[in-house]
């Protein structure tokens, strides 16, 4: 088993919102309810995420992303394995962990 550690700083949260919003929208729509219906349009979710993140300072943004990644780690593991498979690499992702330094 291998552990790969990647440290990130200066994350472009605006672009990240655009990339992450479809995934979050799918998760929320699967759960249904008012929130699921409200994020039916991904553009609205992107705009909402941007507004939320702009109100936070860098430490708060990093903490929020770390908490989301921890909460949705199984989805991240599947996405990582799918990405590797798209590149022709057969791998089983055992864990994904994100923490704020």
C-alpha positions in Angstrom: 0.0 0.0 0.0 1.2 3.5 -0.8 0.4 6.8 0.9 0.5 9.9 -1.4 0.4 13.3 0.3 -0.4 16.4 -1.6 -0.2 19.9 0.1 -2.3 22.6 -1.5 -2.2 26.4 -1.0 -3.6 29.3 -2.8 -6.6 27.4 -4.1 -8.6 29.1 -6.8 -12.0 28.7 -5.0 -14.0 30.4 -7.8 -12.9 27.8 -10.3 -13.2 25.0 -7.7 -16.8 26.0 -7.2 -17.5 25.5 -10.9 -15.9 22.1 -10.8 -17.4 20.9 -7.5 -20.9 22.3 -8.0 -22.1 19.5 -10.4 -20.9 16.8 -7.9 -22.6 18.6 -5.0 -25.8 19.2 -7.0 -26.0 15.5 -7.9 -25.5 14.4 -4.2 -28.2 16.9 -3.1 -30.7 16.0 -5.8 -30.3 12.3 -4.9 -31.2 13.1 -1.3 -34.2 15.1 -2.6 -36.2 17.6 -0.4 -36.2 21.3 -0.6 -32.4 21.7 -0.9 -32.3 19.1 -3.7 -34.9 21.0 -5.6 -33.3 24.4 -4.9 -30.0 23.3 -6.5 -31.6 22.0 -9.7 -29.7 24.6 -11.6 -26.0 24.2 -11.2 -25.4 27.9 -12.0 -27.4 28.9 -8.9 -25.3 26.5 -6.8 -22.0 27.9 -8.2 -23.2 31.4 -7.4 -24.3 30.4 -3.9 -20.9 28.7 -3.2 -19.0 31.7 -4.4 -21.0 34.0 -2.2 -20.4 31.8 0.9 -16.7 31.4 0.2 -16.1 35.2 -0.4 -17.5 36.0 3.0 -15.0 33.7 4.7 -11.3 34.4 5.3 -8.7 31.9 4.0 -8.5 29.9 7.2 -12.3 29.5 7.3 -12.4 28.5 3.6 -9.7 25.9 4.1 -11.5 24.5 7.1 -14.8 24.3 5.3 -13.2 22.4 2.3 -11.5 20.0 4.7 -14.7 19.3 6.5 -16.6 18.7 3.2 -13.8 16.4 1.9 -13.9 14.4 5.1 -17.7 14.2 5.1 -17.8 13.0 1.4 -14.6 11.0 1.4 -16.2 7.9 -0.1 -17.3 10.0 -3.1 -13.8 11.4 -3.4 -12.3 7.9 -3.3 -14.6 6.7 -6.0 -13.8 9.8 -8.2 -10.1 9.2 -7.7 -10.4 5.6 -8.7 -12.6 6.5 -11.7 -10.0 9.1 -12.8 -7.2 6.6 -12.6 -9.3 4.1 -14.6 -9.9 6.7 -17.3 -6.1 6.9 -17.6 -5.8 3.1 -17.8 -4.5 2.6 -14.3 -6.2 -0.1 -12.2 -6.1 0.9 -8.6 -8.2 0.6 -5.4 -8.3 3.9 -3.4 -8.3 2.9 0.2 -8.6 6.3 1.9 -8.7 10.0 1.2 -8.0 12.4 4.1 -7.9 16.2 4.1 -6.9 18.3 7.1 -6.2 21.9 7.6 -2.6 22.8 8.7 
